């Protein structure tokens, strides 16, 4: 039998994480709507997008929302259609709803659906003991991973996979990665498995050590030039000032993909230094369910090394603060 109440963290007033913008409370369990599943949270990753929601970098979509969208959960009650069984482990990702009928949905670009909604932004997420999810947007999970390892795959891994696609890395090409947190350390492994040579530019000593341990070709500080021209680059750090050096590091015809949902202002670009010779910048907006399934299938075939740091649910605010201040490599995961 399910308990009558649960623990959850809600955004109070969006502001700096150092000013305590989220509060813990006990409240009734959520009730699933039509077509939704109620699930017990087993693990929830702490994503930089959660930090953007909590600190107000992203506009408020649902006041006092429960953050969290890298949710590994166990089905507690099924939708009437019965797509899942009670006790089954499912993934609850960022993308929660698309209309299915707009021009973008019809052409396979549901990530651009103007009616799209998101877990932990438009609807309550996984910084809680229970959560709901539309059955059509819950994901089957690959075997062979612990709950805490699966959680970062559900956004960090998926969005990194889409960013890698958007970066147009040629076969056997040279990829630069700017910023090396939860998403980047998974994306680097996918790129390496596909035969790319990877150079990492990041500020954190622990992140540089992690990158070298994964087999990248070189590491350097965030704005330093890599040792060779890049075919492609991905910017994971939400720092617009890194766009010019990343573009300058590209060879002719190179592509920079900006992976974050939020980015500080980009300084003025010099056409000759940064864009000429057909270099280009591409943004990354969310993902499609096809991206998610393709990435999770890749993770089933290629055992990824997922670097995680566990925090009890009661310490969600500490985990977000540690993320903001770069106090860990890899990804933080909340364990109720």
C-alpha positions, -999 to 999 in steps of 0.1 A, spaced: 0 0 0 13 35 -8 18 59 20 -6 88 23 21 115 21 56 119 7 87 141 10 93 167 -17 114 198 -25 96 228 -40 110 260 -55 100 288 -31 113 320 -48 137 316 -77 171 331 -66 207 321 -61 211 286 -47 232 302 -19 200 320 -8 180 288 -2 154 290 -31 140 255 -25 122 242 6 115 206 18 80 197 28 57 168 34 26 166 12 0 142 -3 11 119 -30 4 131 -66 -26 117 -84 -20 105 -119 -43 119 -146 -57 101 -176 -29 82 -194 -4 88 -166 16 64 -144 23 70 -107 58 59 -98 80 56 -67 113 75 -72 144 53 -69 170 79 -80 169 114 -95 199 130 -112 208 166 -104 210 184 -137 222 219 -144 188 227 -159 174 221 -124 198 248 -112 185 271 -140 149 265 -129 157 270 -92 178 301 -97 154 318 -122 176 316 -153 146 300 -169 112 317 -167 88 302 -142 64 278 -159 48 263 -128 51 283 -96 66 262 -67 74 233 -90 92 202 -78 124 201 -98 141 170 -113 139 153 -146 164 125 -146 142 101 -127 145 64 -123 113 51 -108 93 20 -100 57 19 -113 33 21 -84 0 24 -102 -6 20 -140 -26 40 -165 -58 25 -176 -42 14 -209 -17 -8 -190 15 -1 -209 35 -8 -178 32 -32 -150 34 -25 -112 70 -29 -101 85 -22 -135 115 2 -136 110 32 -159 128 64 -168 111 98 -165 130 123 -187 128 161 -194 104 158 -223 69 152 -209 44 161 -236 41 171 -272 9 177 -292 16 151 -320 -2 172 -346 18 204 -353 41 207 -382 72 199 -361 56 167 -345 45 155 -379 80 158 -394 98 141 -365 110 172 -347 88 170 -317 115 187 -296 104 220 -314 67 215 -307 53 248 -294 30 230 -270 58 209 -255 59 205 -217 87 194 -194 92 174 -162 105 196 -133 95 228 -151 59 225 -163 50 196 -140 64 183 -108 95 162 -111 117 138 -92 130 157 -61 104 138 -43 94 102 -33 67 98 -59 60 114 -93 36 110 -122 45 107 -159 24 103 -191 28 66 -201 37 77 -237 67 96 -225 81 71 -199 111 52 -211 122 16 -208 156 13 -193 187 -8 -203 197 -37 -180 231 -38 -164 231 -4 -147 223 6 -111 195 31 -104 221 58 -96 239 51 -129 207 53 -150 196 86 -137 221 108 -155 215 90 -187 179 103 -188 189 139 -196 227 144 -195 231 113 -217 202 120 -240 209 157 -246 246 149 -251 237 123 -277 216 148 -296 243 175 -293 268 150 -308 244 145 -337 240 183 -341 278 188 -341 281 167 -373 312 149 -362 327 132 -393 338 95 -391 371 94 -373 369 132 -368 383 155 -341 358 167 -315 363 194 -289 342 194 -257 339 226 -237 329 220 -201 331 185 -187 302 177 -163 275 151 -162 265 154 -199 300 158 -213 315 128 -196 289 106 -212 290 122 -246 328 118 -247 324 81 -243 299 79 -271 322 99 -294 352 77 -285 332 45 -291 324 59 -326 361 65 -333 365 102 -327 395 118 -312 384 140 -283 399 171 -268 385 185 -236 385 222 -224 373 227 -189 381 247 -158 379 220 -131 409 199 -121 388 169 -111 369 171 -144 402 171 -164 413 141 -144 381 123 -152 384 131 -189 419 117 -191 407 86 -173 381 81 -200 407 81 -227 405 116 -244 434 128 -264 441 159 -244 427 182 -217 433 219 -211 417 249 -195 383 262 -207 394 289 -231 428 274 -242 432 263 -278 433 225 -284 464 210 -299 449 206 -334 420 220 -355 386 206 -345 361 192 -370 333 197 -345 328 211 -310 302 209 -283 297 237 -257 282 222 -225 293 250 -201 266 277 -200 292 303 -207 287 325 -238 323 338 -235 335 303 -247 317 306 -280 344 327 -298 374 305 -287 354 274 -296 347 287 -331 382 298 -335 394 263 -327 373 249 -356 389 240 -389 372 249 -422 337 237 -424 336 229 -387 304 230 -365 299 241 -330 268 228 -312 256 246 -281 240 220 -258 226 241 -229 191 253 -224 205 285 -210 236 305 -221 251 337 -209 255 364 -235 279 357 -264 305 384 -270 308 401 -304 322 377 -331 348 386 -357 337 373 -391 371 363 -403 384 347 -371 352 330 -360 329 322 -389 346 325 -422 355 293 -442 320 279 -435 322 274 -398 288 273 -382 269 274 -348 240 252 -341 218 252 -310 203 221 -293 167 222 -281 156 194 -259 153 160 -276 128 137 -293 117 104 -279 136 88 -308 168 104 -296 161 90 -261 154 55 -273 184 55 -297 208 67 -269 195 42 -243 199 14 -269 235 26 -274 240 25 -236 226 -11 -236 252 -21 -263 281 -1 -249 286 -2 -211 291 35 -202 311 45 -172 287 68 -153 305 88 -126 280 97 -99 280 112 -64 250 101 -42 232 126 -20 202 117 3 170 134 -8 172 156 23 203 171 9 190 182 -25 198 218 -18 234 209 -10 237 189 -42 225 219 -62 250 242 -44 278 217 -50 269 216 -87 268 254 -89 302 257 -73 318 228 -93 325 207 -62 323 173 -80 330 157 -113 305 136 -132 269 139 -119 251 141 -85 222 118 -79 195 120 -52 185 88 -35 153 89 -14 
